[in-house]
Amino acid sequence: MKIEKEGEKILKQFSKALEQVDDLEEMHYIIDNVNLNREDVANVHDPKKIMKNAVTNKEGNIIVKKAEWVN
């Protein structure tokens, strides 16, 4: 097939191009701040402040739009 022949041609060209690439040593980061970790600290949140913008019913339950994919 034409596609298979083209694919083989591309692979051969790619292999030839790879032969011209010098083997390199392992790369290292120039910057020392890779994979920095921060302290896991929980922030205190005020539920009343969070709920201020939520639509609720008389019982205080949050009212949300039903998902469109649910029948």
C-alpha positions as CSV (number, residue, x, y, z in Angstrom):
1,M,0.0,0.0,0.0
2,K,1.0,3.6,-0.6
3,I,0.7,4.6,3.0
4,E,2.9,1.7,4.2
5,K,5.6,2.6,1.7
6,E,5.5,6.3,2.7
7,G,5.7,5.3,6.4
8,E,8.7,3.1,5.8
9,K,10.3,6.0,3.8
10,I,9.7,8.4,6.7
11,L,11.2,5.9,9.2
12,K,14.3,5.4,7.1
13,Q,14.8,9.2,6.8
14,F,14.3,9.6,10.5
15,S,16.8,6.8,11.3
16,K,19.4,8.5,9.1
17,A,18.8,11.8,10.8
18,L,19.2,10.1,14.2
19,E,22.5,8.6,13.2
20,Q,23.9,12.2,12.7
21,V,22.9,13.2,16.3
22,D,25.8,12.9,18.7
23,D,25.2,10.9,21.9
24,L,24.8,13.4,24.7
25,E,25.4,13.0,28.4
26,E,22.5,13.2,30.8
27,M,21.0,16.7,30.9
28,H,21.0,18.6,34.2
29,Y,18.8,21.6,35.2
30,I,20.5,24.9,35.2
31,I,18.3,26.1,38.0
32,D,18.4,24.5,41.4
33,N,14.7,25.0,42.2
34,V,13.4,21.9,40.5
35,N,10.8,19.9,42.4
36,L,10.6,22.2,45.3
37,N,8.2,21.2,48.0
38,R,6.4,23.6,50.3
39,E,5.0,22.9,53.7
40,D,1.5,21.5,53.6
41,V,-0.4,24.0,55.6
42,A,-4.2,24.0,55.9
43,N,-5.8,27.5,55.6
44,V,-8.7,28.4,57.9
45,H,-11.8,29.1,55.9
46,D,-15.0,30.8,57.1
47,P,-17.9,28.7,55.8
48,K,-20.3,31.7,56.2
49,K,-18.1,33.7,53.9
50,I,-17.9,30.9,51.4
51,M,-21.7,30.3,51.5
52,K,-22.5,34.0,51.0
53,N,-22.6,33.6,47.2
54,A,-24.2,30.2,47.1
55,V,-27.9,29.8,46.1
56,T,-29.7,28.1,49.0
57,N,-33.2,27.0,49.8
58,K,-35.1,27.8,53.1
59,E,-33.4,24.8,54.8
60,G,-29.9,26.1,53.9
61,N,-29.3,23.4,51.2
62,I,-27.2,24.5,48.2
63,I,-29.2,24.5,45.0
64,V,-27.2,23.6,41.9
65,K,-28.0,23.1,38.2
66,K,-28.6,19.4,37.3
67,A,-25.9,18.0,35.0
68,E,-27.0,18.0,31.4
69,W,-25.7,14.4,30.9
70,V,-28.0,13.1,33.6
71,N,-31.5,11.9,32.4
